[in-house]
Amino acid sequence: MSRQSYINGFCKQAAANGIDPRALAKIAMESTPFTEYFAAMPAHTLMYSNERTRPIAEAAGDIGYLAGLMSNEDEANRNDISAMSFMPGAYEYNRGRRIKSQVLREMRDVEKDERNKGARPMAHAISEHFGPATSTLSSLGIGALIGALANKKDRGLGAILGVAGGGAVSLAATLAASIAAAIRRRRTKQEQIDSDKGSVLAKYLVPGLAVYDDYKRVGRSQGDREEASNNKEDKQ
């Protein structure tokens, strides 16, 4: 079957089921946190399942995220999925440019209103990226200390048990934070600004906090794109 025949058949079946094929294609190609994640799944599954290719995938992810943060603003505000989205590192690149776009928009909003003074979107975005790792380490360290102090007969064993307990606490907090971020509605611009007036240090130390706020920031980035797109259509 040729590519054109497939497209024609797809459009015909969509129309037969009362679905506008053009609208469906637009949704499929629109860049959202969900479409970016699912577009990356094939590459992630293949690369991370193999011990030889896993380091390559991890490096591609780090490079992709940094490239996204360094992208120019026009590129950061793109709202489409290209063929590159299916390559290793593309998901992280999309996240990087999402974060940059959201932070730049918020910084401009903060400057426009004195009531927003004290918000630090850049510092919070950085803490949300590194916080999951540092808060896990802090949880492990605190667990080891408590375990060693509690088990006076064998402080080494107590520390090991404490590390296990600290790891379990961190994992549970991360899972709970992810679920909470997913089920709660998207933040408004003002709610995101108010959140960025809070403690940066807490995100480095408290398990789950950085994960929750990172997901909410990604959601806010999608809100910024949709609102900008709607405003553009209204003007036209």
Backbone hydrogen bonds, N-H to C=O, Kabsch-Sander energy under -0.5 kcal/mol:
donor,donor_aa,acceptor,acceptor_aa,energy
6,Y,2,S,-2.0
7,I,3,R,-2.3
8,N,4,Q,-2.6
9,G,5,S,-2.4
10,F,6,Y,-2.6
11,C,7,I,-2.5
12,K,8,N,-2.1
13,Q,9,G,-2.4
14,A,10,F,-2.3
15,A,11,C,-2.4
16,A,12,K,-2.1
17,N,13,Q,-1.1
17,N,14,A,-0.5
18,G,15,A,-1.7
19,I,14,A,-2.8
24,L,20,D,-2.3
25,A,21,P,-2.3
26,K,22,R,-2.0
27,I,23,A,-2.1
28,A,24,L,-2.3
29,M,25,A,-1.8
30,E,26,K,-0.9
31,S,79,N,-1.3
32,T,30,E,-0.8
36,E,32,T,-2.6
37,Y,33,P,-1.6
38,F,34,F,-2.7
39,A,35,T,-2.0
40,A,36,E,-1.3
41,M,37,Y,-0.8
44,H,40,A,-2.6
45,T,41,M,-3.0
46,L,42,P,-2.1
47,M,43,A,-2.7
48,Y,44,H,-2.6
49,S,45,T,-1.0
50,N,47,M,-0.7
54,R,50,N,-1.8
57,A,53,T,-2.3
58,E,54,R,-2.6
59,A,55,P,-2.3
60,A,56,I,-2.6
61,G,57,A,-2.1
62,D,58,E,-2.2
63,I,59,A,-2.7
64,G,60,A,-2.5
65,Y,61,G,-2.4
66,L,62,D,-2.2
67,A,63,I,-2.5
68,G,64,G,-2.1
69,L,65,Y,-2.0
70,M,66,L,-1.7
71,S,67,A,-0.6
71,S,68,G,-0.8
76,A,72,N,-2.3
77,N,73,E,-1.5
78,R,75,E,-1.4
81,I,29,M,-2.1
82,S,80,D,-0.5
85,S,82,S,-1.9
86,F,83,A,-1.3
87,M,84,M,-2.0
90,A,87,M,-2.0
93,Y,89,G,-2.0
94,N,90,A,-2.7
95,R,91,Y,-2.1
96,G,92,E,-2.5
97,R,93,Y,-2.4
98,R,94,N,-1.9
99,I,95,R,-2.6
100,K,96,G,-2.2
101,S,97,R,-2.3
102,Q,98,R,-2.6
103,V,99,I,-2.6
104,L,100,K,-2.5
105,R,101,S,-2.1
106,E,102,Q,-2.5
107,M,103,V,-2.6
108,R,104,L,-1.6
109,D,105,R,-1.9
110,V,106,E,-2.6
111,E,107,M,-1.8
112,K,108,R,-1.0
113,D,109,D,-0.7
113,D,110,V,-0.9
116,N,113,D,-1.6
117,K,114,E,-1.8
119,A,116,N,-1.8
120,R,196,D,-2.6
124,H,120,R,-2.2
125,A,121,P,-2.5
126,I,122,M,-2.1
127,S,123,A,-2.1
128,E,124,H,-2.2
129,H,125,A,-1.0
130,F,126,I,-2.1
131,G,127,S,-2.6
133,A,130,F,-0.7
134,T,130,F,-2.1
135,S,131,G,-3.2
136,T,132,P,-1.1
137,L,133,A,-2.0
138,S,134,T,-2.3
139,S,135,S,-2.1
140,L,136,T,-2.4
141,G,137,L,-2.7
142,I,138,S,-2.6
143,G,139,S,-2.3
144,A,140,L,-2.4
145,L,141,G,-2.2
146,I,142,I,-2.7
147,G,143,G,-2.6
148,A,144,A,-2.4
149,L,145,L,-2.2
150,A,146,I,-2.3
151,N,147,G,-1.9
152,K,150,A,-1.0
158,G,154,D,-2.4
159,A,155,R,-2.4
160,I,156,G,-2.1
161,L,157,L,-2.6
162,G,158,G,-2.2
163,V,159,A,-2.4
164,A,160,I,-2.1
165,G,161,L,-2.3
166,G,162,G,-2.7
167,G,163,V,-2.6
168,A,164,A,-2.0
169,V,165,G,-2.2
170,S,166,G,-2.2
171,L,167,G,-2.5
172,A,168,A,-2.4
173,A,169,V,-2.4
174,T,170,S,-2.3
175,L,171,L,-2.3
176,A,172,A,-2.6
177,A,173,A,-2.4
178,S,174,T,-2.2
179,I,175,L,-2.2
180,A,176,A,-2.5
181,A,177,A,-2.4
182,A,178,S,-1.7
183,I,179,I,-2.1
184,R,180,A,-1.5
192,Q,188,T,-2.1
193,I,189,K,-2.1
194,D,190,Q,-2.7
195,S,191,E,-2.1
196,D,192,Q,-1.8
197,K,194,D,-1.3
198,G,195,S,-1.6
203,K,200,V,-0.9
204,Y,200,V,-0.7
204,Y,201,L,-1.0
205,L,201,L,-1.0
206,V,202,A,-3.3
209,L,206,V,-1.3
210,A,206,V,-0.6
212,Y,208,G,-2.3
213,D,209,L,-2.3
214,D,210,A,-2.2
215,Y,211,V,-2.2
216,K,212,Y,-2.1
217,R,213,D,-1.9
218,V,214,D,-2.2
219,G,215,Y,-2.2
220,R,216,K,-2.1
221,S,217,R,-2.2
222,Q,218,V,-1.6
223,G,219,G,-1.8
224,D,220,R,-2.5
225,R,221,S,-1.8
226,E,222,Q,-2.5
227,E,223,G,-2.6
228,A,224,D,-2.3
229,S,225,R,-2.5
230,N,226,E,-2.4
231,N,227,E,-2.2
232,K,228,A,-1.9
233,E,229,S,-2.1
234,D,230,N,-2.2
235,K,231,N,-2.0
236,Q,232,K,-1.8
